[in-house]
Amino acid sequence: MSEAADRSLPHLSPAASRLGAVFARPKRLAVMCVIVLVALGWLYLALLTAGMSGPSGTWIAGAWTAICGSTFGVASVPGGVWGVSGFALVASMWGAMTLAMMLPSASPMILTYAEIADTAARKGEHVVSPFVLAAGYTLVWFGFAALATVAQYAATRAALIDPAMATVSGLFSGAILIAAGAYQFSALKLACLRQCQSPFPFFFANWATTPRGVFKLGLRQGLFCFGCCWAMMLVMFAVGVMNVIWMAALGIVMTLEKMGTGKRFTYAIGVALIAAGVWFIGASVLVHWPGRTI
């Protein structure tokens, strides 16, 4: 908050003035926004994992299994039946995953908006909280979470994923990995990635000063991010939907991509995913080869 504002509100206590100063700075709000939402996503996933691990005396072992393995370690869909509770559980899980994995990769975009808003605020201009921008962005990924829930249901019904959220087909996993790797080389991927890496021209050309306008900016940036990262998010179906190590690794990779690491990094990830897919398919073929076991 500016000194002029402080003088105009003499009734505020020093603590309240300091709090007001924090909330008057968009950049500080943006950092808080990313940290809080990402922390909530990981916290929910941790609680969900611990809650699925069995009796209270074994929650540490259950959490360790979930982190190092590909599933919760127990059937995560209640009774293995996709009723209302099963859909709600899986949808909430995918929603938490989008917060935990995608918001860190969106931090350069959110901070760019906050820097522009910070400059405007210092000039006395009206600015909208970065929370509104983040709300528009996360709405896109919550939509993805809903679609992923339906896709998981379909894959479970097709016996490609078991009720414990682990893939049961090496061919299925390999196909997803190869498709995700191939998408790394596509023109759409690179076009969306450029928008994510350089959000300043977008904000400069489309700046808005109303909550509705900023929310739409968040939606549009969320769509660019979706176009960039949807295939990599689907990799979770190949490696185990609740594999926390893969969640963290993919989140880091997507964040690094948006920090301007260049085409070589994007292409290298594509090659790595394709190689992993070929390995999955090769291993599956060898397992089912007549007279061969591995």
Secondary structure, 3 states (H helix, E strand, C coil): CCHHHHHHCCCCCHHHHHHHHHHCCHHHHHHHHHHHHHHHHHHHHHHHHHHCCCCHHHHHHHHHHHHHCCCCCCCCCHHHCCCHHHHHHHHHHHHHHHHHHHHHHHHHHHHHHHHHHHHHHHCCCCCCCHHHHHHHHHHHHHHHHHHHHHHHHHHHHCCCECCCCCECCHHHHHHHHHHHHHHCCCHHHHHHHHHHHCHHHHHHHHCCCCHHHHHHHHHHHHHHHHHHHHHHHHHHHHHCCCCHHHHHHHHHHHHHHHCCCCHHHHHHHHHHHHHHHHHHHHHHHHHCCCCCCC
